[in-house]
Amino acid sequence: MVFTSPSKGQVSFQEMFEDLVNYTNEFPDDSYKLIIGTDSHSFLNESVVFVTAVVVHRLGKGGRFYYNKQKTRYMESLRQRIYYETFLSLEVAAKITEQIASNGSCSLNVEIHLDVGEKGETRDIIKEVVGMVIGSGYQACIKPDSFGATTVADRFTK
């Protein structure tokens, strides 16, 4: 899995994780959140681009982010796309928490930011995808608080 960092260019998952840990170790007394969110954009009934963003937020003091971009076949169903977005976020979160558990190098609160909200077409599936996230052991955020998906990931879908 390859990620892109605006400051470091393309990095492997392991390089991203090490950079994330080094960033949190710079100021160990500060509070951090690890935010993972995925957004998608469909192109002319041909394909869908999914972008998963990993944001390490030093509360009150900025942060860093990385993103993974992948193109898949077209998905007509919005519900299917939202499920797949959630799956991609959970997959990355699981890999990161596995690395944290094996290293013990840092402790981060993990939030999954979902591209669903009370307004719009996605309101009918909020309970389902939030349940997937909570059932996997992570905190879930929806619009308007889900900037990891709706701002960071969305920025790179086009």
Secondary structure, DSSP 4 states (H G I P E B T S, - for coil): -EEEETTTEEEEHHHHHHHHHHHHHHSTTS-EEEEEEEEEEEETTTEEEEEEEEEEEETTS-EEEEEEEEEEE----HHHHHHHHHHHHHHHHHHHHHHHHHH-----EEEEE-S--SSSGGGGGHHHHHHHHHHTT-EEE-TTS-HIIIIIIGGG--
